[in-house]
Amino acid sequence: MNISLEPHHQILIQITRLINWPVRTIQPSTASVRRVISLSLGVAIGLIVYFTPRSNWQQDLIVFRSAVETLRHPYWARWLFGLLELPSQPLAFALLSLASTACLYAAVHIFKGQHWMVFISFPFSWTIAYGQVDGLVVGGLVLSWWALTRQRPILLGVGLLIASIKPQLSVPLLAILWWWSPSRLKSLLIPLLATGASLLQWGWWVPDWLYSLRETGDLVFLTRNLSLWPLIGPWILIIWPLIYALPLPRGHKLIAIAAGTAMSMPYFPLPSSVLILCMPVPAWTWIALQLPAFIHWSGFDIYPWLRVLPPLILLWAGWPAVEHIRKFLNSKLRTYHPI
């Protein structure tokens, strides 16, 4: 039986096909997958070997090791930074980089992303070169997700604690992972114990930490910031009720929340987009995030234009909800019989 579709329905179908075209690829052989993974990890190890003796690049690591009081991380992150002070800087850099690479590898495997999109990317290179902790944060998130799928709330709490060392990257995702937990109370056990221990060590540090978060003007207006906050201000936060309410599969929900985080946090720098690249996002996400590495030499500032990327990823991730709502409305219209 032929069914005639309304013109606007045909348009929606064509848009859906267009949006999903970049991710409809021929399934590669197992050998091809292994070669790509090996190549990707080879690039990652090569970057670590190259940058380990170049301490002038490792600016974030230098801050972690020697200027703890300038950081805006929760105080329990100082335990990690204290560990980074113990070895020599090259050794600390190598260990941090290897740990970050391992965390990102696990994230790609568990989130079902593509290894090459992470390890052969400008954001990953930036993260490694400067000695950043974004990889560890992603590791905490993936540990929480893995524990959630295995119904292990205590281990989920360990992941929450690790990921919380960089709140502007992780808080919205931590909230949904905690909400999905089979036991929300048990999931908070480890974070609460860590918070209590930090209060015993540093006293009531929360007001000072919250005040330090207000002094971020020097970061918010950096060109590498992908957030829409500098353009819209706190009004951007109105997207969150919509994002959390979208009827999406959990995988797409995580991508939507990650994109919403990039859009709405006051400061979300380009290197932090390794979190998004770990997820099964379209290839055009990777292409867009490489542009600064190539266009920088021409003198053209592309960073402001990259602020359109998180909304596009959010639209792509949320498209199944649009289709769901469309089908729901169509079913209601078919059963509606006016008197």
C-alpha positions as CSV (number, residue, x, y, z in Angstrom):
1,M,0.0,0.0,0.0
2,N,1.4,3.4,-1.0
3,I,1.3,6.1,1.6
4,S,1.4,9.7,0.5
5,L,3.4,11.8,2.9
6,E,2.7,15.4,3.6
7,P,5.4,17.8,2.1
8,H,6.7,18.9,5.5
9,H,7.0,15.2,6.5
10,Q,9.1,14.5,3.4
11,I,11.3,17.5,4.3
12,L,11.9,16.1,7.8
13,I,12.9,12.7,6.4
14,Q,15.3,14.3,4.0
15,I,16.9,16.4,6.8
16,T,17.2,13.3,8.9
17,R,19.0,11.4,6.1
18,L,21.3,14.4,5.5
19,I,22.2,14.7,9.2
20,N,22.9,11.0,9.6
21,W,24.9,10.7,6.3
22,P,28.3,11.3,7.8
23,V,27.9,8.4,10.3
24,R,26.5,5.9,7.8
25,T,29.8,4.2,6.8
26,I,30.8,0.8,5.5
27,Q,31.7,-1.5,8.4
28,P,35.5,-2.0,8.4
29,S,37.2,-5.3,8.9
30,T,38.6,-6.3,12.3
31,A,42.1,-6.0,10.8
32,S,41.4,-2.5,9.6
33,V,40.1,-1.5,13.0
34,R,43.2,-2.8,14.7
35,R,45.4,-0.9,12.3
36,V,43.6,2.3,12.9
37,I,43.7,1.9,16.7
38,S,47.4,1.1,16.5
39,L,48.1,4.1,14.3
40,S,46.1,6.4,16.7
41,L,47.8,5.1,19.8
42,G,51.2,5.4,18.0
43,V,50.5,9.1,17.3
44,A,49.5,9.6,21.0
45,I,52.7,7.9,22.2
46,G,54.7,9.9,19.7
47,L,53.3,13.2,21.1
48,I,54.1,12.1,24.6
49,V,57.7,11.3,23.7
50,Y,58.1,14.5,21.8
51,F,56.7,16.8,24.5
52,T,58.2,15.1,27.6
53,P,61.6,16.9,27.4
54,R,60.0,20.2,26.3
55,S,59.1,21.7,29.7
56,N,58.3,25.2,28.2
57,W,55.1,23.7,26.7
58,Q,53.9,22.1,29.9
59,Q,52.2,25.3,31.3
60,D,49.2,23.7,33.0
61,L,51.4,21.0,34.6
62,I,53.7,23.7,36.0
63,V,50.7,25.4,37.6
64,F,49.4,22.1,39.0
65,R,52.9,21.4,40.5
66,S,53.8,24.7,41.9
67,A,50.9,27.2,42.1
68,V,48.1,25.3,43.7
69,E,46.7,28.4,45.4
70,T,45.9,29.9,41.9
71,L,43.7,27.0,40.9
72,R,39.9,27.1,40.7
73,H,39.5,23.3,41.2
74,P,37.7,21.8,44.2
75,Y,40.2,21.3,47.1
76,W,40.2,17.5,46.8
77,A,41.9,17.9,43.4
78,R,44.9,19.2,45.4
79,W,45.7,15.6,46.4
80,L,46.2,14.8,42.8
81,F,48.3,17.9,42.2
82,G,50.4,17.1,45.3
83,L,51.2,13.7,43.7
84,L,52.3,15.5,40.5
85,E,54.8,17.4,42.6
86,L,56.7,14.3,43.8
87,P,58.5,13.2,40.7
88,S,60.6,15.3,38.4
89,Q,58.6,17.4,35.9
90,P,59.4,15.2,32.9
91,L,58.4,12.1,34.8
92,A,55.3,13.7,36.1
93,F,54.4,14.8,32.5
94,A,55.0,11.4,31.1
95,L,52.9,9.7,33.8
96,L,50.0,12.2,33.5
97,S,50.0,11.9,29.7
98,L,50.0,8.1,29.8
99,A,47.2,8.1,32.3
100,S,45.2,10.6,30.2
101,T,45.8,8.5,27.1
102,A,44.6,5.4,28.9
103,C,41.5,7.1,30.2
104,L,40.6,8.4,26.7
105,Y,41.2,5.0,25.1
106,A,38.8,3.5,27.7
107,A,36.3,6.3,27.0
108,V,36.4,5.7,23.3
109,H,35.9,1.9,23.8
110,I,33.1,2.3,26.3
111,F,31.3,5.2,24.7
112,K,31.7,3.5,21.3
113,G,33.5,6.4,19.6
114,Q,36.3,6.4,17.1
115,H,40.0,6.2,18.3
116,W,41.3,8.2,15.4
117,M,38.9,11.1,16.1
118,V,40.5,11.5,19.5
119,F,44.2,10.6,19.2
120,I,44.7,12.3,15.8
121,S,43.1,15.5,16.8
122,F,44.1,19.1,17.6
123,P,42.3,19.1,21.0
124,F,44.2,15.9,22.1
125,S,47.5,17.3,21.0
126,W,46.8,20.5,23.0
127,T,45.8,18.5,26.1
128,I,49.0,16.5,26.0
129,A,51.3,19.4,25.2
130,Y,50.2,21.6,28.0
131,G,49.9,18.8,30.6
132,Q,46.2,19.2,31.2
133,V,43.9,16.9,33.3
134,D,40.9,16.7,30.9
135,G,41.8,13.1,30.1
136,L,41.5,12.2,33.7
137,V,38.2,13.9,34.0
138,V,36.9,11.9,31.0
139,G,38.3,8.8,32.7
140,G,36.2,9.6,35.8
141,L,33.1,10.0,33.6
142,V,33.6,6.8,31.7
143,L,34.2,4.9,35.0
144,S,30.9,6.3,36.3
145,W,29.1,5.2,33.1
146,W,30.7,1.7,33.2
147,A,29.8,1.3,36.8
148,L,26.2,2.4,36.0
149,T,25.9,-0.3,33.4
150,R,27.2,-2.8,35.9
151,Q,24.9,-1.6,38.7
152,R,27.8,-0.7,41.0
153,P,26.9,2.6,42.8
154,I,30.0,2.7,45.0
155,L,32.3,2.6,42.0
156,L,30.1,5.1,40.2
157,G,30.8,7.4,43.1
158,V,34.6,7.0,42.6
159,G,34.1,8.1,39.0
160,L,32.0,11.1,40.1
161,L,34.8,12.1,42.5
162,I,37.6,11.9,39.8
163,A,35.5,13.7,37.2
164,S,34.7,16.5,39.6
165,I,38.2,17.8,39.7
166,K,37.3,20.0,36.7
167,P,33.6,21.0,37.3
168,Q,33.1,23.1,34.2
169,L,33.7,20.0,32.1
170,S,31.9,17.4,34.1
171,V,29.1,18.8,36.4
172,P,26.1,18.4,34.0
173,L,27.2,14.9,33.0
174,L,27.8,14.0,36.7
175,A,24.3,15.1,37.5
176,I,22.6,12.8,35.0
177,L,24.9,9.8,35.8
178,W,24.1,10.2,39.5
179,W,20.4,10.5,38.7
180,W,20.5,7.3,36.7
181,S,22.3,5.5,39.5
182,P,20.6,2.4,41.0
183,S,21.3,3.8,44.4
184,R,21.8,7.5,44.5
185,L,22.7,7.5,48.2
186,K,25.4,4.9,47.8
187,S,26.8,6.7,44.8
188,L,27.4,9.8,47.0
189,L,29.3,7.8,49.7
190,I,32.8,8.3,48.2
191,P,32.3,11.9,47.2
192,L,31.0,12.8,50.6
193,L,33.9,11.0,52.4
194,A,36.4,12.9,50.2
195,T,34.6,16.2,50.9
196,G,34.7,15.5,54.6
197,A,38.4,14.7,54.5
198,S,39.2,17.9,52.5
199,L,37.3,19.9,55.1
200,L,39.3,18.3,57.9
201,Q,42.5,19.2,56.0
202,W,41.8,22.7,54.7
203,G,38.8,23.8,56.9
204,W,35.7,25.4,55.4
205,W,37.1,26.1,52.0
206,V,33.8,26.2,50.0
207,P,33.2,30.0,50.3
208,D,36.7,30.8,49.0
209,W,36.4,28.3,46.2
210,L,33.0,29.7,45.1
211,Y,34.4,33.2,45.2
212,S,37.3,32.2,43.0
213,L,34.8,30.9,40.4
214,R,33.5,34.4,40.1
215,E,36.9,35.8,39.2
216,T,37.0,34.1,35.8
217,G,36.8,37.1,33.5
218,D,40.3,36.5,32.2
219,L,39.3,33.0,31.0
220,V,35.8,33.6,29.8
221,F,36.8,36.1,27.1
222,L,39.7,34.1,25.7
223,T,39.2,33.3,22.0
224,R,39.7,29.6,22.5
225,N,36.5,29.5,24.6
226,L,33.7,27.6,22.7
227,S,31.0,28.7,25.1
228,L,28.1,31.0,24.2
229,W,28.3,32.5,27.7
230,P,30.4,35.5,26.6
231,L,27.8,36.4,24.0
232,I,24.5,35.7,25.9
233,G,25.5,35.6,29.5
234,P,23.5,33.5,32.1
235,W,20.5,33.4,29.7
236,I,22.2,30.5,28.0
237,L,21.4,28.3,31.1
238,I,17.7,28.2,30.0
239,I,18.7,25.4,27.6
240,W,19.1,22.9,30.5
241,P,15.5,22.1,31.3
242,L,15.0,21.3,27.6
243,I,18.2,19.1,27.3
244,Y,17.4,17.1,30.4
245,A,13.7,16.7,29.3
246,L,14.6,15.4,25.8
247,P,13.3,11.9,25.2
248,L,16.5,10.4,24.0
249,P,18.4,7.1,24.4
250,R,21.0,7.4,27.1
251,G,23.9,7.4,24.6
252,H,22.4,10.4,22.7
253,K,21.5,12.0,26.0
254,L,25.2,12.0,27.1
255,I,26.2,13.6,23.8
256,A,23.5,16.3,24.1
257,I,24.6,17.1,27.7
258,A,28.2,17.3,26.6
259,A,27.3,19.7,23.8
260,G,25.1,21.7,26.2
261,T,28.1,21.9,28.6
262,A,30.3,23.3,25.9
263,M,27.6,25.9,25.1
264,S,26.7,27.0,28.5
265,M,29.7,26.8,30.9
266,P,31.3,30.2,31.2
267,Y,34.6,28.7,30.1
268,F,34.8,25.7,27.9
269,P,38.2,25.8,26.0
270,L,38.8,23.9,22.8
271,P,41.0,21.2,24.4
272,S,38.1,20.1,26.6
273,S,36.3,19.0,23.4
274,V,38.2,15.7,23.7
275,L,35.2,14.7,25.8
276,I,32.9,15.1,22.8
277,L,35.3,13.4,20.4
278,C,35.3,10.3,22.6
279,M,31.6,9.8,21.9
280,P,30.0,8.5,18.6
281,V,29.6,11.9,17.0
282,P,29.7,12.7,13.2
283,A,33.0,13.1,11.4
284,W,32.3,16.8,10.7
285,T,32.8,17.4,14.5
286,W,36.4,16.2,14.1
287,I,36.9,18.3,11.0
288,A,35.7,21.5,12.6
289,L,38.0,21.0,15.6
290,Q,41.0,20.7,13.4
291,L,40.5,24.0,11.6
292,P,42.4,26.2,14.2
293,A,45.5,24.1,13.7
294,F,45.6,24.9,10.0
295,I,44.0,28.3,9.8
296,H,46.1,29.8,12.6
297,W,49.1,30.3,10.2
298,S,47.0,32.4,7.9
299,G,46.3,34.9,10.6
300,F,42.5,34.3,10.5
301,D,40.8,33.9,13.9
302,I,38.4,31.0,13.5
303,Y,37.7,30.4,17.2
304,P,34.7,32.7,17.4
305,W,33.1,30.8,14.5
306,L,33.6,27.5,16.3
307,R,31.0,28.6,18.8
308,V,28.4,27.3,16.4
309,L,29.7,23.7,16.7
310,P,28.2,22.8,20.2
311,P,24.7,23.9,19.1
312,L,25.1,21.8,15.9
313,I,26.2,18.8,17.9
314,L,23.2,19.3,20.2
315,L,20.8,19.5,17.3
316,W,22.3,16.3,15.8
317,A,22.1,14.5,19.2
318,G,18.6,15.7,19.9
319,W,17.2,14.8,16.4
320,P,15.8,11.5,17.5
321,A,13.7,13.4,20.0
322,V,12.3,15.6,17.2
323,E,11.4,12.4,15.3
324,H,9.8,10.9,18.4
325,I,7.7,14.0,18.9
326,R,6.8,14.1,15.2
327,K,5.6,10.5,15.3
328,F,3.7,11.1,18.5
329,L,1.9,14.1,17.1
330,N,1.1,12.2,13.9
331,S,-0.4,9.3,15.8
332,K,-2.6,11.8,17.7
333,L,-3.7,13.4,14.5
334,R,-4.7,10.1,13.0
335,T,-6.8,9.2,16.0
336,Y,-8.4,12.6,16.2
337,H,-11.9,12.7,14.8
338,P,-13.6,16.2,15.1
339,I,-17.2,16.2,16.0
